[in-house]
Amino acid sequence: MRRLNCLQSLKRGRGLRGQIASICSALVLMLLFTLPTHAQNRSLNLVRDAEIEHILALYAKPLFQAANLDPRVARTYLVNDPSLNAFVAGGQRIFVFTGLILKTELPRQLVGVLAHETGHIRGGHLSRTAEALANAQTLSIIAALLGGIAAAASGNGRAAGGLIAGGSSAGTGLFLAYSRNQESAADQAAVDLMERAGWSPKGIVEFLTVLDQQSFLVGDRGGNSYLRTHPVSFERIEALENRVSKSPLADRQDPPDMVRAHELMRAKLAGFVREPRDIMRDYPPEDTSDVARYARSVAFMRLARTDEALTEIDALIAAHPDNDYFVELRGQILLEGGRVAESLAPLRQAAERIQHAAVSTMLAQALIATGTPETDMEAQALLEEVVRFENDNAQAWSQLAIVYGRLGNRGMSLLAGAEQYFHTGQLDFAEEQVVRALGMLPKGSPDYYRALDIQNAITTIKRRGR
């Protein structure tokens, strides 16, 4: 089958068909971040992975700095969804879908997506989008979008994907027409930001070409919301390609260490989100590359073939003993294979060296599964540190509820349960737990007032929802 580049297919009237992704729906993202925290978590299936978040941060931080954004405020989030999507929301947040990451073949292509979204942030497009939505009278679209977003929240990298639905065609047409200038501006900003960060801006053109080719192959029924949500003119694509061709960094190659990290990230992600049989087909046993072993180790773990998963990951650790993420996965394989005692050493090593909430929470799960007062107290200390920095970490709160209950602190167990339910949007359960907690916590204590805060927040949310 012939491959067409983006410009050629546009000239033939095919491929993008007048629509290209500016990187997911700014509409969805703005809506999500006008909601309370509990509703935000329900709306997208946000998942945690220390390795993937680290790589995204390596890509995004220089872009944020080039855009004069504070990297401590501007953040990237991972959404477990096969769609080719990414979007900005809530001022300085970028959300990247797993499907989009898997579609990028080189680091610069994903950097191009992040640069485009950073261009939206720098350009202040979200505030202008609010005006566009008002002008388009899209309240019905808002309701449709919110109704079509699957409710899920998890810290587990194997959680099921979410769904973002589209709105009515009339209102959407008005909104997209308004966004064309913003898309072109974000394109030009992306080139500038990539150059300042030292990346070849070819990445963004290459990624648009990949999307265009997919559209040509599967048409508009292919589930490519990236292509459906934002239109683009031939002039816009031509202007972007002309701009990139003049860049002094156009022919710069991606750093080899970043290419390797990107390949490993995609292999690991594929192992978690694709069907194991597809992984075994694409990465057969005779392929002993690091990438193939990484994908197979995850797939074997999901199939509960623990010994085979350990064979793959142990080969990786032997070849690369300083890779802490391989050690982390070894601990996870052992934990999910029911070999809890064996999982503690690699998980402790990974938690100490990686310093990430997801790894600390996994170690806490293993400690809790060990079932001794000493390991429960160790898990409590770990989890309390996690929620001190990530108060909305529902998985950590869930584990804390177990630990507090085992250690006889019933009031704190109920409060932790209320936190868990609140941050996953289960307000009725959260309300039930917090009322019971208030009856047990010492009046006037900080924890008592925290319970009151949750109760008041639930009341306010329910009142507004009437």
C-alpha positions in Angstrom: 0.0 0.0 0.0 1.4 3.4 -1.0 2.3 6.0 1.6 1.4 9.6 1.0 2.9 12.5 2.8 0.6 15.1 4.4 0.9 17.7 1.7 0.3 15.3 -1.2 -2.8 13.8 0.3 -4.3 17.2 1.0 -3.7 18.2 -2.6 -5.6 15.1 -3.7 -8.5 16.0 -1.3 -8.0 13.0 0.9 -6.4 12.2 4.2 -7.3 15.0 6.6 -10.5 15.8 4.9 -10.4 19.3 6.3 -9.8 18.2 9.9 -6.6 17.7 11.8 -5.9 17.4 15.4 -4.7 20.5 17.2 -4.3 17.9 19.9 -7.6 16.9 21.3 -10.5 18.9 22.3 -9.8 22.1 24.1 -13.6 22.0 24.7 -13.4 18.8 26.8 -10.4 19.9 28.7 -11.8 23.3 29.6 -15.0 21.7 30.8 -13.2 19.2 33.0 -11.3 21.8 34.8 -14.2 24.0 35.6 -15.5 21.1 37.7 -14.5 20.2 41.2 -11.6 17.9 41.8 -13.8 14.9 42.4 -15.5 15.3 39.0 -12.2 15.8 37.2 -10.9 12.5 38.5 -14.1 10.8 37.4 -14.0 12.2 33.9 -10.7 10.8 32.7 -9.0 7.6 33.5 -5.7 9.1 34.7 -3.1 6.5 35.4 0.4 6.6 37.0 3.6 5.3 35.8 6.9 6.6 37.1 8.9 5.8 34.0 6.5 7.3 31.5 5.9 10.4 33.6 9.7 10.8 33.9 10.1 10.7 30.1 7.2 13.1 29.5 8.8 15.5 32.0 12.1 15.3 30.1 10.3 16.2 26.9 8.0 18.9 28.4 10.3 20.8 30.9 12.5 22.5 28.2 9.4 23.5 26.3 7.8 25.0 29.4 11.0 26.9 30.1 11.2 28.1 26.5 7.6 29.4 26.9 8.5 31.1 30.2 6.2 28.7 32.1 7.1 27.4 35.5 7.8 23.7 35.2 6.7 23.2 38.8 3.2 24.4 37.8 2.9 23.2 34.3 2.4 19.4 34.4 1.8 16.5 32.1 -0.7 13.7 32.8 -1.2 10.3 31.3 -4.7 9.2 30.2 -5.3 5.5 29.6 -7.2 5.6 26.4 -6.5 4.2 22.9 -7.6 7.4 21.2 -5.0 9.6 19.5 -5.5 12.6 21.7 -3.7 15.1 23.8 -5.0 18.4 25.2 -4.4 21.3 27.5 -6.6 22.2 30.5 -6.8 24.1 33.7 -4.3 26.7 32.8 -1.0 24.8 32.5 -1.9 21.0 32.4 -1.2 18.8 29.4 -3.0 15.5 29.1 -1.5 12.8 26.8 -3.4 9.7 25.8 -1.7 6.3 25.7 -2.9 5.8 22.2 -1.1 8.9 21.0 2.2 7.8 22.7 2.0 4.4 21.0 1.6 6.1 17.6 4.8 8.2 17.9 7.9 6.5 16.5 10.5 9.1 17.5 10.8 11.3 20.6 10.6 14.5 18.5 7.1 13.5 17.3 5.8 13.4 20.8 7.7 16.5 21.7 6.0 18.2 18.7 2.6 17.4 20.2 3.7 18.7 23.6 5.1 21.8 22.0 1.9 22.5 20.1 -0.1 22.2 23.4 2.4 24.4 25.1 1.8 26.9 22.4 -1.9 26.9 23.3 -1.0 27.6 26.9 1.5 30.4 26.0 -1.1 31.9 23.7 -3.8 32.0 26.3 -6.2 30.2 24.0 -8.2 28.5 26.8 -9.6 31.8 28.0 -10.6 32.8 24.5 -12.1 29.4 24.0 -14.5 30.2 26.8 -15.8 33.2 24.8 -16.1 31.0 21.7 -18.2 28.5 23.6 -20.5 31.2 24.9 -20.9 32.6 21.3 -21.6 29.1 19.9 -24.3 28.5 22.6 -22.9 25.1 23.3 -24.5 24.2 26.7 -26.0 21.2 25.0 -22.6 20.1 23.8 -21.2 20.5 27.4 -23.9 18.2 28.7 -23.3 15.7 25.9 -19.6 15.6 26.5 -19.9 15.2 30.2 -22.4 12.5 29.7 -20.1 10.6 27.4 -17.0 10.6 29.5 -16.5 7.3 31.3 -16.1 7.6 35.1 -12.9 5.9 36.2 -10.0 6.7 38.5 -7.0 4.5 39.3 -3.3 4.6 40.1 -2.9 1.2 38.4 -1.2 1.2 35.0 -3.5 -1.6 33.9 -6.7 0.2 34.4 -9.4 0.2 31.7 -9.5 3.1 29.3 -11.9 6.0 29.4 -14.0 7.5 26.6 -14.5 11.0 25.4 -17.6 11.5 23.3 -18.3 14.3 20.8 -21.0 17.0 20.8 -23.6 18.2 18.4 -22.4 19.0 14.9 -23.9 22.5 14.8 -22.3 23.9 17.9 -19.1 22.0 17.3 -18.8 23.6 13.9 -19.0 27.1 15.4 -16.4 26.2 18.0 -14.0 24.6 15.5 -14.3 27.5 13.1 -13.3 29.8 15.9 -10.2 27.6 16.7 -8.5 27.6 13.3 -6.5 30.7 14.0 -5.5 29.3 17.3 -4.3 26.1 15.7 -2.1 27.9 13.2 -0.7 30.1 16.0 0.0 27.0 18.1 1.8 25.4 15.1 4.1 28.3 14.7 4.7 28.5 18.5 5.5 24.7 18.5 8.3 25.2 15.9 9.7 28.1 17.9 9.6 26.2 21.2 11.1 23.0 19.7 14.0 25.0 18.3 14.6 26.8 21.6 14.5 23.4 23.4 17.0 21.9 20.9 14.7 19.6 19.0 14.1 19.3 15.3 10.7 20.8 14.5 10.2 18.1 11.9 8.6 16.1 14.6 5.3 17.9 14.5 5.1 17.6 10.7 6.0 13.9 10.9 3.3 13.3 13.4 0.6 15.1 11.4 1.7 12.9 8.5 1.2 9.8 10.5 -2.3 11.0 11.4 -3.1 11.9 7.8 -2.0 8.4 6.6 -4.2 6.7 9.2 -7.2 8.8 8.2 -6.6 7.8 4.5 -6.5 4.1 5.5 -9.5 3.9 7.9 -11.5 7.0 7.0 -13.5 9.0 9.5 -14.8 5.9 11.2 -11.3 5.0 12.6 -11.9 6.5 16.0 -9.3 9.2 15.5 -10.7 12.0 17.5 -7.5 13.9 17.1 -8.4 14.3 13.4 -12.1 14.8 13.9 -12.0 17.6 16.5 -9.9 20.3 14.8 -10.1 21.3 11.1 -7.1 22.5 9.2 -6.7 24.2 5.8 -4.2 23.2 3.2 -2.6 26.7 3.7 -2.0 25.9 7.4 -0.1 22.6 6.6 1.8 24.2 3.8 2.8 27.1 6.1 4.0 24.7 8.7 6.1 22.7 6.3 7.6 25.8 4.8 8.5 27.1 8.3 10.1 23.8 9.3 12.1 23.5 6.1 13.8 26.8 7.0 14.7 25.8 10.5 18.4 25.5 11.4 17.6 22.4 13.4 15.5 20.7 10.7 18.0 17.9 10.1 19.1 17.5 13.8 18.7 13.9 14.9 17.1 12.9 18.2 19.6 12.0 20.9 20.3 8.3 20.9 19.6 7.9 24.6 16.2 9.6 24.2 15.4 7.3 21.2 16.1 4.3 23.3 14.1 5.6 26.3 11.2 6.3 23.9 11.3 2.8 22.4 11.3 1.2 25.9 8.4 3.4 27.0 6.3 2.4 24.1 7.1 -1.3 24.5 6.2 -1.2 28.2 3.0 0.8 27.5 2.1 -1.7 24.7 2.5 -4.6 27.1 0.1 -3.0 29.5 -2.7 -1.8 27.1 -2.6 -4.1 24.1 -3.8 -7.7 24.0 -1.1 -10.1 25.2 -1.6 -12.3 22.1 -0.7 -9.2 19.9 2.4 -8.6 21.9 3.5 -12.2 21.5 3.0 -11.9 17.7 4.8 -8.5 17.3 7.6 -9.5 19.8 8.2 -13.2 19.2 10.5 -15.2 21.5 13.4 -15.2 19.0 13.5 -11.4 19.3 15.9 -10.9 22.3 16.1 -7.1 22.0 15.6 -5.0 25.1 12.4 -3.6 23.6 10.9 -7.0 22.9 11.9 -8.4 26.3 10.3 -5.4 28.0 7.0 -5.8 26.2 6.9 -9.5 26.8 7.7 -9.2 30.5 4.6 -7.1 31.0 2.4 -9.3 28.8 3.5 -12.4 30.6 2.7 -10.7 33.9 -0.8 -9.9 32.8 -1.3 -13.5 31.8 -0.1 -14.6 35.3 2.8 -16.4 33.7 5.1 -15.2 36.4 8.2 -17.4 35.8 8.3 -16.4 32.1 7.8 -12.7 33.0 10.8 -13.0 35.5 12.9 -14.6 32.8 12.5 -11.6 30.6 12.9 -8.9 33.2 15.9 -10.7 34.8 17.7 -10.7 31.4 17.1 -7.0 31.2 18.4 -6.3 34.7 21.5 -8.4 34.1 22.2 -6.4 31.0 21.3 -3.0 32.6 21.7 -3.3 36.4 21.4 0.5 36.8 17.9 0.7 35.3 15.6 1.3 38.3 12.5 0.9 36.2 13.4 -2.7 35.3 13.8 -3.4 39.1 10.4 -1.8 39.8 8.8 -4.0 37.2 10.4 -7.1 38.7 8.9 -6.2 42.0 5.5 -5.7 40.4 5.7 -9.1 38.7 6.4 -10.8 41.9 3.7 -8.9 43.8 1.0 -9.6 41.2 2.2 -13.2 41.0 1.4 -13.7 44.7 5.1 -13.8 45.7 4.7 -11.0 48.1 7.8 -11.6 50.3 10.1 -11.7 47.3 8.6 -8.5 45.9 9.7 -6.4 48.9 13.4 -6.1 48.2 13.1 -4.9 44.5 10.2 -2.6 45.4 12.1 -1.1 48.3 15.1 -0.5 46.1 12.9 1.0 43.4 11.0 3.2 45.8 14.2 4.5 47.4 15.9 5.3 44.1 13.0 6.5 41.9 11.2 8.6 44.6 7.7 8.5 42.9 4.2 8.2 44.4 3.2 5.2 42.2 6.2 3.2 43.3 5.8 4.1 46.9 2.1 3.1 46.8 3.0 -0.2 45.2 5.6 -0.9 47.9 2.9 0.0 50.5 0.5 -2.6 48.9 3.2 -5.3 49.2 3.8 -4.3 52.9 0.1 -4.4 53.6 -0.2 -7.8 52.0 2.6 -9.1 54.2 0.2 -8.6 57.1 2.4 -7.8 60.1 2.1 -4.8 62.5 5.6 -3.7 61.5 5.0 -3.8 57.8 1.6 -2.0 58.3 3.4 0.8 60.2 5.9 1.1 57.4 3.2 1.2 54.8 1.4 3.9 56.9 4.5 6.1 56.9 4.9 5.7 53.1 1.3 6.4 52.3 1.1 9.4 54.6 4.1 10.9 52.7 2.4 10.2 49.4 -0.9 12.0 50.3 1.0 14.9 51.9 2.2 15.8 48.4 -0.7 14.3 46.4 -3.8 14.8 48.4 -6.0 13.6 45.6 -4.3 10.2 45.3 -7.3 7.9 45.7 -5.3 4.7 45.6 -3.1 5.8 48.5 -6.1 6.9 50.5 -7.7 3.5 49.9 -4.6 1.7 51.2 -4.4 4.1 54.2 -7.9 3.2 55.1 -6.9 -0.5 55.4 -3.7 0.3 57.4 -5.5 2.6 59.9 -8.2 0.0 60.4 -5.7 -2.7 61.1 -3.8 -0.5 63.6 -7.0 0.2 65.4 -7.5 3.8 64.3 -11.1 3.6 63.3 -11.7 7.3 62.9 -8.8 7.8 60.6 -9.7 4.7 58.6 -13.1 6.2 58.0 -11.6 9.6 57.1 -9.2 7.9 54.6 -12.1 6.1 53.1 -14.0 9.3 52.7 -11.0 10.9 51.0 -10.8 7.9 48.6 -14.5 8.1 47.7 -14.5 11.9 47.4 -11.5 11.9 45.0 -13.2 9.2 42.8 -16.5 11.1 42.7 -18.5 8.6 44.8 -20.1 11.3 46.9 -22.7 9.2 48.6 -20.2 6.8 49.9 -17.8 9.6 50.9 -20.6 11.3 52.8 -21.5 8.2 54.7 -17.9 7.6 55.6 -17.2 11.2 56.7 -20.3 11.3 58.9 -19.1 8.3 60.8 -15.6 9.7 61.0 -16.8 12.9 62.6 -18.4 10.8 65.3 -15.0 9.2 66.2 -12.3 11.8 65.5 -11.3 14.1 68.4 -13.3 17.3 68.1 -11.1 20.3 67.3 -8.3 18.2 65.9 -6.9 18.9 62.4 -8.3 15.6 61.1 -11.8 16.5 62.5 -11.7 19.8 60.6 -10.5 18.0 57.5 -13.6 15.8 57.7 -15.8 18.9 58.1 -14.1 20.3 54.9 -15.0 17.2 53.0 -18.6 17.2 54.3 -19.0 20.8 53.3 -17.5 20.2 49.9 -19.9 17.3 49.3 -22.9 19.4 50.3 -21.9 22.3 48.0 -21.3 20.0 45.0 -24.7 18.3 45.5 -26.5 21.6 45.9 -25.0 22.9 42.7 -25.9 19.7 40.9 -29.6 20.0 41.6 
